[in-house]
Amino acid sequence: MNIKQAFLVSGISYLLIFISGFYANFAILETMVVPSNAGVTVSNFLKDHSGLGWGIVGFLAMLVFDVILVFSLFLVTKKVNRKVTMVASGFRLLHAICFAMALMCLIEIYQITADTAGLDMASLQQSVMYLLQQFDKIWTWGLLLFGVHLAFLGYLSIKSDIIPKGIGYLLLLAAIGYLVDSSAKLFMSTYLDYAQIFEILVVVLGVVGELSFTIFLLIKGFKKAQ
């Protein structure tokens, strides 16, 4: 893959991550999971088991495109500073590994809710909620690593002669959003009291920073492809 293709592949992959991730997380998982009510959550999984399956497919797609970005973004930024680019790529790969581990929890939920004949419902509810907690915890660790990746990517963007410096600063703000939210979620005992504020912070900063970068990659990629 040459640099011309790297811009295009990176832009398309990032766009597809947005689409698949928002679909799987917000359109599927968050509409089915009620953290405070195991009975309703399990009932939702049982009533719309295929919906859960499609959500997992969406997450799998997001994971595949994330791994593609590890390699394509390396080509985009390696000329700026190869060593820093390797570190940035390493953190993104670690994030992808964490997410793959987290996704195994959802796959297990899909399996144990496929056939509930003879199963104790109380035990099933306990297992499902435990697996959801593990999914959330492992993914949060992954997002912490992702925040570190964005910090390095923002630095590389600022130093680049090709990427606008403004986008680099927006990526640094996105990194701060992920790092603050993930750290608070993992280590702050009162996180739930302020969860909505932290979530708005990470969504706004993350979407603005990453979407700006995505649009730049697509524009650059299509222009280079001509």
N, C-alpha and C positions, 0 to 999 in steps of 0.2 A: 504494500500500500504506500503510495507516495503522498506528499504533503497536500496535494490538491484533493485527493480522495479522502484524506484524514479529516479535513474540515467538513466535508459533506457527510461522511459516515458519523462523525461526532455530533453534528447538528441533528441529523435524523434520529440517531440513537437517543439523544437527550429529549427530543420531542416525544418519542415513543415511550420513554420512561415517564414523562409527565402524564401522558394519556393512560397508560396501563396502570400506573401507580394510583392516580386519582380514582380510576374506575374500581380497582380492587379494594382500596382502603376506604374511600368515602362512599362510593355507590353500593358496595357490597358489605364489607366487614363492619363498618360503623353503624350501618342500618340494622344489622343482625345482633350485634353484641350489646348487651345491657350489663355493664360491670357490676351493678348492685343487685342484679336479679339473675341467678343461675338458671332458674326454671324457664324464664322467658327466653334467655339466650339459647339454651338447648332446644327449646321448642321451635325457635326460629331456624336453627340448623336442620332440624328434622323436617319441618314443613317445606323448606326450600333448600334441600340438600344439593341440588344441581347448581343453585346460585352460589353456594359455598365453593363448589368445584370450580365454577367460572372465576370466582375471586382468586382462587389459588392459581389458576392459569394466568390471570392478570399479573399476579406477583411473580410467577415464573418468568413471564415475558420481561418484566421489569429487571429481574436478576440477569437475564441473558444480555439485555442491552447495556446494563451496568458493567458487565465484564468486557463487552466490546469497547466501551468507553475507556477502560483501563489502558487498552493498547492504542486506540485511535488518538486519545488526548496526549499520550506520550509522544506521538509523532508531531502533534501540533505545537508542543511547548519544549521539546528536547533541545532545540537550538538556543533557547534562552539560557538554560542552565541544566545540563544533563543530570547532574547529581541530585539537584532539587526535584527535577521531574521524576526521577526514579523513586524518591521518597514520597512524592505526591501520589504516584501510581501505586506504590506499596500500600499506602493508607486506604486508597479506594478499593484495592483488592481485598484488604482485611475487612473493610465494610461489607463487601459482597459475600465474603465467607461467613461473616456473622449473620447476614440476612438469610443465607442459605440454611444455616443452622436453625434460625428462628422459624423459617418456613416449614421445616420438618414437623414442628409442633402443630401447624395448621393442617398439614397432610395427615397427621395422626388423628386429629379431631375429625377430619373427613372420613377416615377409616372406621373409627369407633362409633360414628353416628350413621354409618351406612346400613347397619342391620342391628337393631336394638332388641330383637326378639330374645327374651330370657334374661335381659340385662336389668340390674337393679337401677332404677332411675336416679336415686339419690347418689349412688356411686358414679353413675355416668356424669351427672351434673358436676360432681366434685372433680372428676378427671378433666372434663372440658374446661372448667374455670382455671384449674391449675395449668393446663397447657396454654391457655390464653395469656395467663400471667407470665409464663416462661417466654412465649412468643414476644410479648411486649418488652420484657426485660432484656432479652438478647438483642432485639432490634434496636433498643435504646443504646446499648453499648456500641452497636454498629453505627448508629447515627453520630455518636460521639467521635468515632474514628473518621466518619465522613466529614464532620466539621473540621477536623485537623487537615484532611485532604483539601477542603475548600480554601483553607487559610494558605496552604502552599500554592494552590492553583491561582488564588488571588494575587499572591506575590509574583508568581511567574507572569501573570497577565499584565501587571503594572510594569514589569521589567521588559516586556515584549515590545518589539517595534511594529508588530502587526495588530495585536489586540489593543483596543482603546483602553487607556488607563482608567477611565470611568468605570468600565466593566470590571476591572480588577478590584477597585474599591467596593463595588457592589458585591462582589464575591466574598470579600473580607467581611462585609456586614452580614452576609448569609452565613458565613462560618461562625461568627459571633452568636447568631441566633441559634444555630444547631448546638454549639458548645454550651451555651447558657442553659437552654432547655433540657438537653440530655443530662448535664451535670446536676441540675436541680432535681430532675426526675429520679436520678440514681442515688443522690446523697442528701437531699433536703427532705426532712420528715414531714414538713408542712406543705409539700409540693401541691397536693390536691386542692389546697385552699387558694392557690394562685395558678392552677393548671390552665385555665382559660387565657390568662394574660400571657403565659409562656407559649402556649400554642399559637396565639395570634402573632406573637413576636417571630416565631420560627417560620410560620407560613408566609407572612408578609415579606420578611427579609429574604427567605429562601426563594420564594417565587420570583420576586423582583430581580435578585442577583442571578439565579440560574436561568430564568427565562430570558433575561437580557443577553446572557452568554449564548444561550441556544439560538436566539434570533441572529446574533452576530455570526455564529458558526454556519447557519443555514445560508445567510446572505453571502458570506465569504465562499462557502462551498459551492453554491450554484454559480457564482461568478467565475470561480476558478475552473468549474467544470465546463464552462462554455468555450 
